[in-house]
Amino acid sequence: MAREIRFEVSDEAFEQLERVAAKKRVAAEEYAGQVLDRDLARVRFMEAARSFVAQHAAGFAERFGGPVSHRADAA
C-alpha cells in the first residue's frame, strides 16, 4: 500500500529535484519517492548487517580467529 507524505523543501532543492527527475523522465514527486526508498533500503541493510555482526562475531572469531593486523611494519 502506498502512503502519502508531505514536507517542505527549499526552492533550490525543488528546482534541482525537477531537473534530475526530468532527465530520468519521471515526475519530481515520483523521483523523490525513489530516492527515499533507496536511502531507506540502505539504512535497513546497514542495521541488519550490524545486527548480524553483533549476533555472530564471537562465534566467527572463535572458529576463524580474531582480526588480522594490517600494520605497514607487519612484514
C-alpha positions as CSV (number, residue, x, y, z in Angstrom):
1,M,0.0,0.0,0.0
2,A,1.4,3.4,-0.9
3,R,1.3,6.2,1.6
4,E,1.5,9.9,1.1
5,I,3.9,12.2,2.9
6,R,4.2,15.9,2.6
7,F,7.2,18.1,3.6
8,E,8.7,21.4,2.5
9,V,12.0,21.8,0.7
10,S,13.8,25.0,-0.4
11,D,13.1,26.4,-3.8
12,E,16.7,25.5,-4.9
13,A,16.3,21.9,-3.8
14,F,12.9,21.5,-5.6
15,E,14.4,23.0,-8.8
16,Q,17.3,20.6,-8.7
17,L,14.8,17.7,-8.0
18,E,12.8,18.8,-11.0
19,R,15.9,18.9,-13.2
20,V,17.1,15.4,-12.2
21,A,13.6,14.0,-12.4
22,A,13.2,15.4,-15.9
23,K,16.4,13.8,-17.0
24,K,15.1,10.5,-15.8
25,R,11.7,11.2,-17.4
26,V,9.6,10.8,-14.2
27,A,7.6,13.3,-12.2
28,A,9.5,15.1,-9.4
29,E,7.3,13.5,-6.7
30,E,8.0,10.0,-8.1
31,Y,11.7,10.6,-8.3
32,A,11.7,11.9,-4.7
33,G,9.9,8.7,-3.6
34,Q,12.5,6.6,-5.4
35,V,15.4,8.4,-3.7
36,L,13.7,8.0,-0.3
37,D,13.1,4.3,-0.9
38,R,16.8,3.7,-1.9
39,D,18.1,5.6,1.1
40,L,15.8,3.7,3.5
41,A,16.8,0.4,1.9
42,R,20.5,1.3,2.6
43,V,19.6,2.1,6.2
44,R,17.7,-1.2,6.6
45,F,20.7,-3.1,5.2
46,M,23.2,-1.5,7.5
47,E,21.0,-2.1,10.5
48,A,20.7,-5.8,9.5
49,A,24.4,-6.1,9.0
50,R,25.2,-4.6,12.4
51,S,22.7,-6.9,14.0
52,F,24.2,-9.9,12.2
53,V,27.7,-9.0,13.3
54,A,26.6,-8.4,16.9
55,Q,24.9,-11.9,17.0
56,H,27.7,-13.9,15.2
57,A,31.0,-12.1,15.8
58,A,32.1,-14.2,18.8
59,G,31.3,-17.5,17.1
60,F,33.1,-16.4,13.9
61,A,36.2,-15.2,15.8
62,E,36.2,-18.5,17.8
63,R,36.1,-20.6,14.6
64,F,38.4,-18.5,12.3
65,G,40.4,-16.3,14.7
66,G,40.4,-12.7,15.5
67,P,41.2,-9.7,13.4
68,V,44.4,-9.6,11.4
69,S,46.8,-6.8,11.8
70,H,47.2,-4.6,8.7
71,R,50.1,-2.5,10.1
72,A,52.6,-1.4,7.5
73,D,55.5,-2.8,9.5
74,A,53.9,-6.2,9.9
75,A,56.0,-7.6,7.1
